[in-house]
Every structure is written in C-alpha cells, then in structure tokens.
Amino acid sequence: MTVLIGSTVACGSSDNSGNNNTANTSNTSTAADNTASDSSNTNNSANTSANQPAAEPVKIRFAGWGDPSEKEVFTKLLKSFEEKNPNIKVEYLHIPDDYVGKMNTILAGGDAPDVFYVPDGDFGRWVSQDLLLPIDEYLSTSNIDTADMWESSLLRYRYDGAVTGKGNLYALPKDIGPTVLYYNKDIFTKMGVPFPSAENPMTFDELLDTAQKLTVKNGDKVTQYGMGPIWWEGFVFGNGGQFLSEDKKEFLLNSKEASDALQFAVDLAHKHNVVPDSRALKAMNDGQMFETGKLAMMIQGRWMVPTYRKLKFDWDVAPLPANGKWAGWSGSVGLGVYSKTKQKDAAYKLVEYLGGPEGQKEQSLMGFAIPSFKSMANTDVFLQPGQKPEHAEVFIKAAQNEVPGPWTNLPNAKWWDMLNQNLGPMWEGKRPAADLLNELKPKIDAAIKEGNPAIFK
C-alpha cells in the first residue's frame, strides 16, 4: 500500500472500494454475523484460490481526509484489505485540507481516484455530473445487508437523474453523524441546574430557561454563556418547519413554523444574551469556550467525542431541543466509485470492505463515528460502556429520527448558497426572520428552478 500526502494531489488519486462478490452471506444477517462470516468467506476463498491460477494484480487509488487518528485507522484497514485481496494494491491519497476543492480539481482533470470520500453536501453535484458509478448491481450479490443500515444514511446517496433521495444508489455511507446537545455536567452541578433528559428533548422555552440559569455576567460582560451558537437547521425541523416542498420545487422556509424557529435562534443571542454573538466569537470560538468551561451547552456531532474524552471536566449528551418529538439533521460521508475507473470490481471490493462490518467496527472503536449498521450500533463496539458520554444511546435515537441536512435536497445547491449569503441582517438582529424570508422566497424559488430544471419537466 502506498500512502501519498495531500500536497501531491495534482499527480495522485485514490479510491475506496470493498465488495467481495464471492460472499455468500445471507442478506438477513446482522453486521455482527457478517463480521464472523467475513473471516469464514476469506478462508474459503483462500482455499479455493490455491487451486486456481493467481489473478493478475491490479492497482487502485483511494482518497479521503481526516485527522492523524483517522488516517492511522484507514492505513490499517487498507493494509488488512490488501492482505485479504492479495491481487489488489491500494494507493492512499490523504488530503487533510480543502478536500472538496482539491477533489473538484482532480475530477475536472478526468483522472480521479478509483474510490473517494463523497461528502453528502457535494454528492448531488458530483453525481449529476456523471462522476460516480451506480453500485446497485454490485450490492445485489454483496454481503452488505442494507436493511440493517440507517435509512437516512442510504437515502442521501440515491439519485434518479433529477433529484437526490431516490433512484439508484451511488455510494455506501462511511458514517452517519447525528447532531446532539453536549453539556458540561460540572457547570450544571455547580449552579444547581438539573441535567437535560437523555430521553425527551427540551422544548425551546425549556432551553431558554436552562440557558438563562447557566449564564453568568460580571456587570455587562458575559463570562459564561449558557448555550453555544445555534445550528439553526435542526431548530427548523424541531419546530415543525421544512425547507422545501415535498416535490422539492418550492422554498418553504418562510412558513411560520420555520421563521419562528429562526427568530428564536436570533433572540437567544441578541435579546436574551445567553448565546455568544459574532463579536464574542471573534475572541474565542464556541469550541474553545466549551473546552475551557466558558460555555455550558453546545450543539455538535459524534465526531467530537475523541477530543472531548480528553477534557478535564465531566460532560454528557442529550437530544437537540425541539417543540415535540426528536428532530434535527445528521451529516454523512459516503464511499463512492469513480465513474471512469478501469477497475470497477476492485474498486467496489474496497468500498464494500470499508463500508462493511470490519471497516465500520474499526471506525466506531475510535469513537468518532456511529456504525452504519444498526445492529452494531447497539453493541459495546459503539456504546463503549465506561467511557464518555454516559448516554451514548442518545446518538442512536438521534440517528433514527434526524434527516439529511437541507444542502442534500437537490443536485444543484445554489439556492442554499443564496439563502445563507442573505441571512446576515437577520443574524445581526437587524431584520426580523419572517420579513427577510418572505422577501427571499421568490428569489430562492427562481434559483431552485434555474439550477434544477429536470424536476420541473
């Protein structure tokens, strides 16, 4: 296995593929069963191949990003993959910075890695440009049990030629990252505030009340904030709002449910002063505030667990606040095969391996990801008793209830870019959410139609 560093992207590409087409595992088996059967299938394949001519070796390329610990895990996984598939050699291109920008350049050059990370927010653009290979045919003879995978993790990698969310599958999820509420238990205990429930989301009013009790001022200066910046998309879902109509042709964020949620998020900072505003965040970002005990609650994903396990204070997780049932958005990264690869079979084998039971287990043991397989998520592989957070099951229920972020809704996301580019006056407290969103609606409706004409045919 060859490992390249991201600075050499102009002359390298990568892939991840992982499908063993000879596997006979039943599709009704769980991920745990598949882990065992993988070993059996490997042995059987080895015995069979001993009596056959060796296959001609092939070389594939795999690209991804990640911190040193993720790079170490994938280096280990790729070595294991090569040992189990001695006729396949993998060149690993690790791109730690500006992954999407560098991959866009590589893809435009027409010589991309055979397998590469596909961020869910970039999937629509890449698949609509015919850069990804559909993998349904491979899955039909695979040992991957998609029925045991989170539906929302698969959904975001489907495309029917017009919209995402349905049609053929073009990637296997590398992970799913639901968003939850992290909180500093030591601050709660010190200030005599009850811990949030791990079973029932706080309502918006309950969040405000809790954040006010946890906010500390020295004169006019806030020295401890009760709540971190709001990841507002989850609040929209938590208040019953939607971003687009069911057919994805119309912008709906100007509805009362959605605009009320946005106004609540704005008021937490500018009216109630329990959330740091943009000026406060210039001196210290929300992550630094939380890690230094200056922030009692904040929204983050599972990927922060390895970092937070090193903190000196006690912490835990709870559901995202919602005026009703559990709601919010989850992120994900997929494992896709380059449409122009000359090694389709080998590339998919790597995708299946990394996205399958063994790859998922190794990533989960690091603590930063939830397994794509529900059966594995409900085992100690993920729950990791004795380690923080105490209520790791919150991530599982969040994965069950949260949906892909709105940036995944359409192949062309210019409507989403336009929305975010124009929300500044609202976030600064200068424009009411309802007024601004009503003003933006016709412009964003036009951007949806212009960027995604196929859905209007």
Secondary structure, 3 states (H helix, E strand, C coil): CEEEEHHHHHHCCECCCECCCCCCCCCCCCHHHHHHHHHHHHHHHHHHHCCCCCCCCEEEEEEECCCHHHHHHHHHHHHHHHHHCCCEEEEEEECCCCHHHHHHHHHHCCCCCCEEEEEHHHHHHHHHCCCECCCHHHHCCCCCCHHHECHHHHHCCEECCCCECCCEECEEEEEEEEEEEEEEHHHHHHCCCCCCCCCCCCCHHHHHHHHHHHCEEECCEEEEECCCCCCHHHHHHHCCCCCECCCCCCECCCCHHHHHHHHHHHHHHHCCCCCCCHHHHHHCCHHHHHHCCCECEEEEEHHHHHHHCCCCCCEEEECCCCCCCCCCEEEEEEEEEECCCCCHHHHHHHHHHHHCHHHHHHHHHCCCCECCEHHHHCCHHHHCCCCCCCCCHHHHHHHHHCEECHHHCCCCCHHHHHHHHCCHHHHCCCCCHHHHHHHHHHHHHHHHHHHCHHHHC
